[in-house]
Structure formats: C-alpha cells, structure tokens
Amino acid sequence: MAGYLTTHVLDTAAGRPAHGLRITLDRVEGEARTRLGEATTNADGRTDGPILPEGGFTPGTYELAFHAGDYLRARGAPDAFLDVVPIRFTMAEAAHYHVPLLLSPFGYSTYRGS
C-alpha cells in the first residue's frame, strides 16, 4: 500500500459538515515549504479525493492549513476568533493518514483518524 492523506471538517457549532472550506497542504522541510495541494470541502465536509493521493506520498513533515475564518465569516460569524488553522504533522510510513478538524468560531480540535 502506498501512503495517502484524507481530511474532513465538521462545523460543531452548526452541527453539520463544513461545506465550502478551503484547505491547503504543504510539505515542510526546515524553513522550505512546497505546496502539494489545495481543495475545498464538499457537502459532506470532505475533499472529493485524497488531498495527498498515493502517488504523491513521501515520508516527512506536512502541514494542512484550514482557512476557517473565510468559512466562518461567510456563515454569519463576523467575530470569529479563528482565521487559518495550521496542523503540522509527520507521516513516517506508507499508510492511510486521516486528519479531521472539528471546528467552531472560537476553537477547534483534531486527531489522527482512521
């Protein structure tokens, strides 16, 4: 199996998937960053495919950036505390990595999902 990365976002304040939230993925090597992907969540709060498909996997450090502020303001939260939520993590072996985001206007949580 080759490695790949999926994600999804749940809007916990609204109690539903976060539709229309922009996500970027960078590979991080020291101070250097390489943009590997960008996607917008669908009606299920997921990207339409892996944000990092099997062919793009290399062990290393990655960062997902969830553009939460734009999403929250578009849904009527003008005083949202969060703007961009960066999550930096390491993928060491070829496996399915899943990094979800649970989001509200004033906080978030994440974990390594399955």
N, C-alpha and C positions, 0 to 999 in steps of 0.2 A: 504494500500500500504506500502511495506517496502522501506526503503531508498536504493539508489544506486548511483554510480558515473560514469559518462562518460566524455570523453575528446576528443578533436581533435586538430590538429596543421595545420595551414596554413602558408606556406612559402610566405610571402608578397613580398619579393624581386623577387622571381621567378614567382609569380602569380599563384601558384598551391598548392595543398595539400602537406604536408611534409611527404613523404613516407620513411620509414626506420628509424624513430627517436625513440630512446629508452626512455621509461618513467618508473619511479618507483613511488610507492605510499607507504608512511609510515603513521602510526598513531603516533601522538606525545602526550606524557603525561609527562609534566615537561621536564626533560632532557632525558627521555627514549624515544626511537624510536622502533617501531615494523614494519618490512617490511610486507606489506599486498599484494603487487602485483608488477608485472613487465610486461611490454608489449612493443611491437614495432608497430609503426603505419603502417597501410596498404596503399594501393594505393590511398585511399580516405582521408588519413591523420588521420584516426580514429583507435582505437583499435578494434579488432574483436568482442569484447563484452565489457560489463562494466568493467572498471578497478577495481571497487569495486562492486561486484554483491550484490543482495538483501540480501542474507544470511550472508554477512559479515558486514552489517551496524550496527554501534553503534554511538550514538551521541558523538561528540568530535572534536578534532583538528586533521587535516590531512595535509600532505604535498606531493604534486606532484613535482617530480624533472624531468624536461625535459632536456635530455642530448644533448643540442643544438650544442655544439662545435664539437662533433664527426660527427653529421649530416652535419653541415655546411662545415667542412673540407673535408668530403667525396664528397661534391658537388662543390669543387673548390674555397672555401673561406678560404685560408690559414691564412689570417689576421683577421678572425672573432673575434670580441670583446667578445662575449658571450661564456661561457663554459656550466655550468649547471645552469638552470633557476629554482629556487625553488619557489613554490607558496604554501604558508601556509594559510589555511582557516578552518572555523568551519562549521560543518554540525550539526545543532541542532535538526532537526526533520526528521522524516521518509518522504522523498520526493526524487524526481529525481534531483540530482545536476549535472550540466554540466559546466566544467571549460575548455574552449578552450584557446589556445595560438596562437597569431598572431606573427610570428617570422620573423626577418631579421638578417643579420650578426651583426648589431650594435644596435639593440633594440628589444623590444617586448611589447605586451600589452595583457591583459587578462580581463575577466569579468565573472560574473555568467550568463551563457547562459540558454537556455531552451531546 
